[in-house]
Amino acid sequence: MSATDILEQIRRLPVEEQRKVVQGIQEEFEEDPTAEQIAEFEARAERLRRNPALGIPLEKVRSELKARLEQRRACPKQ
């Protein structure tokens, strides 16, 4: 069975089942963050706590990601 076949089967599942599959795959490949990454996350969080205006509202991020995905899907693969 090819990756394309597997993806087609996943697409036929109900959305909640698709999410479970994706989550399971992500968990398989997840690695714990390094001490350096944790320090960077904490530094960024502290900068945002001090100046919340630096952040981007979640709705804006979602909207921009959705637009990017739609644009990618509209472009024919070469």
C-alpha positions in Angstrom: 0.0 0.0 0.0 1.4 3.4 -1.0 1.4 6.6 1.0 -1.1 8.0 -1.4 -3.5 5.1 -0.8 -3.2 5.5 3.0 -3.9 9.2 2.7 -7.0 8.5 0.6 -8.2 6.1 3.2 -7.6 8.6 6.0 -9.6 11.3 4.0 -12.6 8.9 4.0 -12.7 8.8 7.8 -14.9 11.2 9.8 -13.0 14.3 10.8 -12.6 13.3 14.4 -11.0 10.0 13.4 -8.7 11.9 11.0 -7.6 14.0 13.9 -6.9 10.9 16.0 -4.7 9.5 13.2 -2.8 12.7 12.8 -2.3 13.0 16.6 -1.1 9.4 16.8 1.4 10.0 14.0 2.7 13.2 15.6 3.1 11.5 18.9 5.2 8.8 17.2 7.7 11.4 15.8 7.6 13.8 18.7 10.8 14.6 20.5 11.2 16.3 23.8 12.3 19.9 23.5 16.0 20.6 24.3 17.0 22.8 27.1 17.9 25.5 24.5 14.4 25.3 23.0 12.8 25.6 26.4 14.9 28.6 27.3 13.9 30.2 24.0 10.2 29.5 24.6 10.4 31.0 28.1 12.2 34.1 26.8 9.6 34.6 24.1 6.7 34.1 26.6 8.3 36.7 29.0 8.6 39.2 26.1 4.9 38.7 25.4 4.0 39.1 29.0 5.9 42.4 29.2 4.4 43.6 25.9 1.2 41.8 24.8 1.0 44.0 21.7 3.8 42.0 20.2 1.5 39.0 19.9 -0.8 38.1 17.0 -4.4 37.2 17.8 -5.2 33.5 17.2 -8.1 34.4 14.8 -5.6 36.3 12.6 -3.1 33.5 12.5 -5.9 31.0 11.6 -7.2 33.2 8.9 -3.7 33.7 7.4 -2.9 29.9 7.5 -6.3 29.1 6.0 -5.6 31.5 3.1 -2.1 30.0 2.6 -3.5 26.5 2.5 -6.2 27.5 0.0 -3.6 29.2 -2.2 -1.4 26.1 -2.1 -4.3 23.8 -3.0 -5.3 26.0 -5.9 -1.8 25.8 -7.4 -1.3 22.8 -9.7 1.5 20.5 -8.6 4.4 20.5 -11.0 
